[in-house]
Amino acid sequence: MGKHDSRSCVLITGATTGIGYELAKLYAEEGYNLILIARNKAKLEERKYELNLLYNVNIHILALDLALDNSCEEIINYINRKNLTVDVLINNAGVGTFGYIAEIDLEEEMKLIDINIKALTKLTKLILPSMIENGEGAILNVASTAAFCAGPKMAVYYASKAYVLNFTEALYEEVRDRGIKVSCLCPGAVKTEFQDRAGIKKKEIAKKNLMLPKDVARIAYRDFNKGKLIIIPGFKNKLMVFLNKLMPRSLSRKIILFMNKEN
Ligand SMILES: NC(=O)c1ccc[n+]([C@@H]2O[C@H](COP(=O)([O-])OP(=O)(O)OC[C@H]3O[C@@H](n4cnc5c(N)ncnc54)[C@H](OP(=O)(O)O)[C@@H]3O)[C@@H](O)[C@H]2O)c1
């Protein structure tokens, strides 16, 4: 892909912290221009400044709330106005909610669906046609190990990630012969702001063994470049997904409910 063409970019949503920022650093290190998206403008400016000190790449920042209806159209308008092309799309932004379905605020759950599902689908559909036309491109969608099972006390989040996994697998099959790489990143728990933002209060045991975002990003970057469809970082997470596939779903649901209860 044309990383040395000043117009071609890697677009990353949720790029100011956690996995998204670590991926941004890896791409900048390799000489890719970036379009970074998040809501907090000051944080975006700070990240742009930091990356510009270290790497000689063009960095575009866009402060947008992906939960809002026309945010994806605004991204496309910006790309067209600046005459940029997106070689790599990373749909990373995602939020969680925690608690019983009957108790979590309705607005918060709807926002989750707008960010985790709607914006991811819309951005993919808006950017994919130009990748198909160019005969090259790459799309990395960030799901979770939650994508493989039902998640009592995080029902909407787990279901949203199952959507991301299924959507991404279907996309992979549709475009695999058209020069476009498609991967789905499925991390287990990662030490980022995500857990606190989502108000997650799990058993102590479930809070242990968090991976570092920089390790998750490095594995994702490597396997995405190799064209691997489903990327599960870390041996323990791979084992967990494997064991979950072997056990009856009724047992898997009970274990997850137990883990998602406080001590
Ligand atoms: N951390 C984990 O344990 C874990 C595990 C499995 C999967 N994941 C998935 O990995 C992805 C990244 O998670 P992370 O842990 O790195 O998250 P994080 O540290 O909470 O960072 C989230 C990023 O998304 C941005 N963001 C949040 N809401 C947004 C919105 N409405 N519009 C635009 N940008 C928004 C945030 O910036 P602003 O606040 O400025 O908008 C920030 O840059 C998510 O899809 C998450 O579901 C995380």
The ligand as a Gaussian input file, in Angstrom:
#p B3LYP/6-31G(d) Opt

LIG

0 1
 N      -10.034000      -2.753000      27.225000
 C      -10.569000      -3.953000      27.161000
 O      -10.627000      -4.714000      28.163000
 C      -11.109000      -4.468000      25.839000
 C      -11.285000      -5.861000      25.682000
 C      -11.786000      -6.345000      24.485000
 C      -12.107000      -5.473000      23.461000
 N      -11.927000      -4.130000      23.622000
 C      -12.313000      -3.245000      22.512000
 O      -11.166000      -2.548000      22.057000
 C      -11.558000      -1.276000      21.506000
 C      -10.692000      -0.201000      22.106000
 O      -10.844000      -0.270000      23.499000
 P       -9.834000       0.416000      24.532000
 O       -9.825000      -0.483000      25.711000
 O       -8.557000       0.776000      23.880000
 O      -10.716000       1.705000      24.888000
 P      -10.389000       3.071000      25.665000
 O       -9.059000       3.032000      26.301000
 O      -11.605000       3.313000      26.498000
 O      -10.348000       4.127000      24.444000
 C      -11.494000       4.405000      23.711000
 C      -11.188000       5.361000      22.563000
 O      -12.404000       5.560000      21.815000
 C      -12.745000       6.942000      21.817000
 N      -14.206000       7.051000      21.868000
 C      -15.034000       6.630000      22.856000
 N      -16.301000       6.949000      22.570000
 C      -16.270000       7.587000      21.367000
 C      -17.268000       8.187000      20.549000
 N      -18.556000       8.225000      20.917000
 N      -16.898000       8.754000      19.380000
 C      -15.601000       8.762000      19.007000
 N      -14.612000       8.222000      19.734000
 C      -14.950000       7.638000      20.908000
 C      -12.046000       7.520000      23.068000
 O      -11.778000       8.911000      22.975000
 P      -12.856000      10.039000      23.443000
 O      -13.325000       9.672000      24.822000
 O      -12.118000      11.336000      23.380000
 O      -13.966000      10.003000      22.437000
 C      -10.739000       6.727000      23.036000
 O       -9.866000       7.285000      22.096000
 C      -13.054000      -1.139000      21.808000
 O      -13.793000      -1.481000      20.661000
 C      -13.309000      -2.158000      22.905000
 O      -14.636000      -2.644000      22.893000
 C      -11.423000      -3.607000      24.789000

